[in-house]
Amino acid sequence: MVTIQVKRSVRLLVDKSILLRAAQLTMDLTNPSNKSELSIVVGNDALLKSLNLKYRNVDATTDVLSFPSGEVDPDTQAYYLGDIVISLPRAQEQASTEGHPLVDEMLLLVVHGTLHLLGYDHMEPADKVKMQSAQDNILKQLGLKLTTIL
């Protein structure tokens, strides 16, 4: 199950169901045997900057942050992957700069953040290739033809 929370400071101009589908598809394609859950929070640059500073000691805004949890719900036995937090203003800026619709940028950020919650990373060259391949495959399945480089 995937939940989305939109902070009052932003107005989401994208259908939530599209973002939910992207997160669910990412989980299904990369971890099909595990019943997993995650949450997506859409906020502003100030929120991302404060979280980036608090948890990564980086005093700058960013487009997406992932916070892994790894907890198991005692009632449902579902594995809670964690939270993805997205800056809507940053997504709008990146979409404009790259010349594609906001929905495409939001899908990219959801997929990217979900992959991080599933253990993917792009710090080492081999890991970067693996994550890029998974991300490209999922974006293709979503009908996107974005050329993104991690």
Phi and psi in degrees as a GROMACS rama.xvg file:
@    title "Ramachandran Plot"
@    xaxis  label "Phi"
@    yaxis  label "Psi"
@TYPE xy
-123.894  134.166  VAL-2
-119.215  151.065  THR-3
-126.491  132.648  ILE-4
-120.366  128.271  GLN-5
-109.173  120.655  VAL-6
-66.027  150.768  LYS-7
-62.8077  -22.0738  ARG-8
-74.5298  -7.61196  SER-9
-132.024  159.053  VAL-10
-120.367  107.478  ARG-11
-71.6824  120.489  LEU-12
-100.979  20.4278  LEU-13
-126.077  140.965  VAL-14
-64.4055  122.415  ASP-15
-56.5958  -35.5574  LYS-16
-61.5476  -29.9274  SER-17
-67.7053  -40.3988  ILE-18
-69.9019  -40.0411  LEU-19
-59.7254  -43.7346  LEU-20
-61.8505  -41.1704  ARG-21
-63.8934  -44.0298  ALA-22
-65.4834  -43.2247  ALA-23
-65.0856  -42.8361  GLN-24
-61.7565  -42.0532  LEU-25
-60.551  -44.6753  THR-26
-64.3908  -43.8906  MET-27
-64.498  -40.1014  ASP-28
-77.4384  -28.7227  LEU-29
-103.268  -16.2941  THR-30
-150.224  57.7385  ASN-31
-66.6606  -22.3433  PRO-32
-90.6673  -4.71916  SER-33
-110.775  126.474  ASN-34
-76.5459  107.977  LYS-35
-122.981  157.835  SER-36
-134.735  154.719  GLU-37
-156.249  164.848  LEU-38
-123.415  144.79  SER-39
-118.466  128.943  ILE-40
-116.052  129.84  VAL-41
-110.807  121.228  VAL-42
-137.902  -157.231  GLY-43
-110.84  179.189  ASN-44
-61.0269  -37.7602  ASP-45
-61.7551  -40.7301  ALA-46
-62.754  -48.7987  LEU-47
-64.6422  -38.3664  LEU-48
-63.9012  -43.3909  LYS-49
-66.8143  -39.8  SER-50
-67.8108  -39.585  LEU-51
-62.0316  -41.5942  ASN-52
-68.5814  -46.4603  LEU-53
-65.7437  -43.4487  LYS-54
-101.912  -18.8978  TYR-55
-123.158  -2.98509  ARG-56
57.8259  36.0635  ASN-57
-116.842  116.938  VAL-58
-90.0828  66.5386  ASP-59
-157.01  155.044  ALA-60
-79.5144  164.26  THR-61
-149.928  170.383  THR-62
-82.9215  -38.6569  ASP-63
-149.768  141.752  VAL-64
-128.667  144.933  LEU-65
-120.555  135.463  SER-66
-123.131  95.5114  PHE-67
-63.7329  146.866  PRO-68
-114.66  -63.8386  SER-69
81.2694  12.8014  GLY-70
-86.815  155.609  GLU-71
-113.454  129.928  VAL-72
-70.5103  120.33  ASP-73
-65.7591  -24.3457  PRO-74
-82.4029  -45.3675  ASP-75
-100.646  -13.1898  THR-76
64.6773  14.2809  GLN-77
-76.7181  141.799  ALA-78
-86.1887  119.395  TYR-79
-87.6254  107.6  TYR-80
-65.421  -43.2225  LEU-81
141.712  -155.312  GLY-82
-121.724  144.122  ASP-83
-115.911  131.61  ILE-84
-120.878  125.853  VAL-85
-119.073  136.889  ILE-86
-88.5473  112.268  SER-87
-63.2874  -44.755  LEU-88
-60.1167  -38.1121  PRO-89
-67.2703  -40.4139  ARG-90
-62.89  -41.7227  ALA-91
-62.9062  -42.8703  GLN-92
-63.8985  -44.5793  GLU-93
-66.4244  -39.7036  GLN-94
-62.7384  -43.6237  ALA-95
-63.1504  -46.318  SER-96
-62.0043  -41.4398  THR-97
-83.2949  -12.5516  GLU-98
76.331  33.2417  GLY-99
-129.909  165.435  HIS-100
-64.5692  153.247  PRO-101
-56.5607  -40.4363  LEU-102
-58.8  -38.0103  VAL-103
-64.668  -42.5132  ASP-104
-65.1986  -41.3051  GLU-105
-64.5872  -40.0553  MET-106
-62.5456  -43.3458  LEU-107
-58.2899  -46.0802  LEU-108
-67.2014  -36.909  LEU-109
-65.3595  -47.1002  VAL-110
-61.8981  -47.9189  VAL-111
-59.1484  -48.5652  HIS-112
-63.5373  -40.0442  GLY-113
-64.858  -41.5751  THR-114
-59.6152  -40.2876  LEU-115
-61.034  -42.3541  HIS-116
-63.7802  -27.8101  LEU-117
-85.7432  4.63491  LEU-118
101.375  0.0220943  GLY-119
-76.2378  150.559  TYR-120
-149.657  167.212  ASP-121
-135.687  29.8122  HIS-122
-81.6274  -39.0314  MET-123
-99.8794  146.186  GLU-124
-52.3129  -45.0509  PRO-125
-65.9756  -40.2294  ALA-126
-66.3591  -37.6925  ASP-127
-62.4946  -43.3504  LYS-128
-62.586  -43.7346  VAL-129
-63.3775  -45.2904  LYS-130
-68.3124  -41.1774  MET-131
-60.4787  -43.1905  GLN-132
-62.377  -46.6744  SER-133
-62.5453  -44.9798  ALA-134
-62.0764  -46.5692  GLN-135
-61.1069  -41.1936  ASP-136
-62.7238  -44.435  ASN-137
-68.0104  -43.1  ILE-138
-61.3689  -38.5059  LEU-139
-62.9649  -43.6006  LYS-140
-62.9344  -28.4874  GLN-141
-83.6449  -2.34608  LEU-142
85.8482  17.1493  GLY-143
-99.4087  143.473  LEU-144
-120.58  45.6573  LYS-145
-77.365  139.879  LEU-146
-103.196  94.1461  THR-147
-112.229  142.021  THR-148
-120.415  128.329  ILE-149
